Amino acid sequence: MQTAIDCQQLSKVFGQGQHAVKALDNVSLGIGKGEFFTLLGPSGCGKTTLLRLIAGFESPTEGRITLDGQDITNLAPNHRPINTVFQSYALFPHLTVAENVAFGLKMLGRAAAEARERAQAMLDLVRLGEFSGRRVSQLSGGQQQRVALARALAPAPKVLLLDEPLSALDLKLRKEMQIELKRLQHETGITFVFVTHDQEEALTMSDRIAVMSAGRVQQLGTPREIYTRPGNRFVAGFIGESNFIPAQITAGYAELPGGGRIAVDPGVPDGPATLAVRPESLALSAAGASVPGAMPATVTNAVYFGTDSHLYARLQDGTRIVLRLPASAKLPDEGAAITIGVAPGAAQVLAAE
Ligand SMILES: Nc1ncnc2c1ncn2[C@@H]1O[C@H](COP(=O)(O)OP(=O)(O)OP(=O)(O)O)[C@@H](O)[C@H]1O
C-alpha cells in the first residue's frame, strides 16, 4: 500500500508553563492511499488536534507531515489538496444547495459554468441531484450532511478529513450515512481520515484504525486485529468489552485463579500478567467440570436479553467476570457454583498492571 499521509513524530503543545497541555505526544503513523482510516479515542485524546494538523489549521510543535512524499508541514491549508467535513456542516443557509457546492470551486478560480457542472455531478454522487435549487435551510440534517460532503469532494481533494461528521444525526440516519460514506469513499477512491469516539462506527467502517488516548497512538491495526488482539488494557477496555484475569506465566503456560492453566504463546516471558478475554469467548460448565482453562466461580447475577444472556460471576480470587451466552443457554441461579472455561486461543496476554 502506498502512503498518502505520513505523520512523523508529531507533538502539539497548547499553552505555556503551568498551563501547557500536550495534546499530541510523539505520534507517528502512515495513512495509505485510498484507505478509510479512522482516528478513534475518548474525548480529549487528541484526535481533532491530529486532524487539524493534517488540514493545516494548526502547526505541530515538533515533527513533520508529508503527503505523497512531499513535506506539507508548513503549507497553508488552502494550498493542501486536502478538504475537511465538519460536524457542524458549515453551510451557507442563504445560498442554494448547488451554490453551496460550487462556492469552493469559484474560490479556487474555476469558471462559473465549469463550477456549476461539477457541483451538479457531486450532488448526483451524493444522491441529491434533484435538490440543487433548494435552500439549505429547507433540507433535513442528513441532506445537509450530504451537501457538506458534496462540497468537500467537489475540488477532488487527495485526502478528505471527516471530524465526527455523523454525530449530529439520529441513530437510524447515522447508520444510513455510514453506508453512504463507505460507498462514496469506494467510488471516489479518495483517502478518508475519519474521526470518531464511537467504537462500533470505527469497527464497521474502517480499513484501519488508530486507537488514541492521552495524545498517543495506543494501537494501529485493522478492526479485526484491534478487536481480537488488543495490544494493551486501554484498547481491550475501550473497544468492546473485556474480562481482565490475573495470571502467572510459567514456561509457556498461564496459571489461572483457582489452579487451572492454559497454553500461551511460548514467547511470553515468565512472571505476572493479565489475560484479556472477550465475554463471548468464555464457556460455562458445571462446577467441578474438567474443561480447558477451568476457573471455579460463583454466579452473582444472570440477565436474559432476548438476543443473548449475560452471566456475571466471581472467581475464587474475587475477580469479576462477565460471560455472554447464547439466548438458548440455561442460566444458573444466583449463588450457584460453576466452572468457567477459557479456550487457549481466546486469551490475549497483556502486561500485568
Ligand atoms: N486551542 C487549544 N488550546 C488549548 N488546549 C487545547 C486546544 N485544542 C485542544 N486542546 C486540548 O488538547 C487536548 C486534545 O484535544 P482534542 O480536541 O484534540 O481532543 P479530541 O480527542 O478531538 O476530543 P473531542 O472528541 O472531545 O473533540 C485536550 O486536552 C484539549 O483540551
The ligand as a MOL file (V3000), in Angstrom:
LIG
                    3D

  0  0  0     0  0            999 V3000
M  V30 BEGIN CTAB
M  V30 COUNTS 31 33 0 0 0
M  V30 BEGIN ATOM
M  V30 1 N -6.6770 25.5230 21.0800 0
M  V30 2 C -6.4400 24.8400 22.2040 0
M  V30 3 N -5.9230 25.4350 23.3030 0
M  V30 4 C -5.6570 24.7460 24.4270 0
M  V30 5 N -5.8830 23.4320 24.5800 0
M  V30 6 C -6.3980 22.7730 23.5290 0
M  V30 7 C -6.7150 23.4360 22.2950 0
M  V30 8 N -7.2150 22.4980 21.4380 0
M  V30 9 C -7.2290 21.3340 22.1050 0
M  V30 10 N -6.7280 21.4770 23.3570 0
M  V30 11 C -6.5690 20.4120 24.3740 0
M  V30 12 O -5.8370 19.3650 23.7780 0
M  V30 13 C -6.3620 18.0960 24.1760 0
M  V30 14 C -6.7800 17.3020 22.9550 0
M  V30 15 O -7.9100 17.9360 22.3580 0
M  V30 16 P -8.6260 17.3990 21.0380 0
M  V30 17 O -9.6900 18.3700 20.6740 0
M  V30 18 O -7.6110 17.0810 20.0140 0
M  V30 19 O -9.2660 16.0460 21.5560 0
M  V30 20 P -10.3670 15.1040 20.8680 0
M  V30 21 O -9.8630 13.7340 21.0450 0
M  V30 22 O -10.6540 15.5400 19.4980 0
M  V30 23 O -11.6070 15.3230 21.7950 0
M  V30 24 P -13.1850 15.5060 21.4200 0
M  V30 25 O -13.6400 14.1590 20.9950 0
M  V30 26 O -13.7680 15.9480 22.7160 0
M  V30 27 O -13.2400 16.5320 20.3500 0
M  V30 28 C -7.4910 18.3960 25.1450 0
M  V30 29 O -6.9640 18.3160 26.4520 0
M  V30 30 C -7.8880 19.8000 24.7860 0
M  V30 31 O -8.4420 20.4530 25.8990 0
M  V30 END ATOM
M  V30 BEGIN BOND
M  V30 1 1 1 2
M  V30 2 1 2 3
M  V30 3 2 2 7
M  V30 4 2 3 4
M  V30 5 1 4 5
M  V30 6 2 5 6
M  V30 7 1 6 7
M  V30 8 1 6 10
M  V30 9 1 7 8
M  V30 10 2 8 9
M  V30 11 1 9 10
M  V30 12 1 10 11
M  V30 13 1 11 12
M  V30 14 1 11 30
M  V30 15 1 12 13
M  V30 16 1 13 14
M  V30 17 1 13 28
M  V30 18 1 14 15
M  V30 19 1 15 16
M  V30 20 2 16 17
M  V30 21 1 16 18
M  V30 22 1 16 19
M  V30 23 1 19 20
M  V30 24 2 20 21
M  V30 25 1 20 22
M  V30 26 1 20 23
M  V30 27 1 23 24
M  V30 28 2 24 25
M  V30 29 1 24 26
M  V30 30 1 24 27
M  V30 31 1 28 29
M  V30 32 1 28 30
M  V30 33 1 30 31
M  V30 END BOND
M  V30 END CTAB
M  END
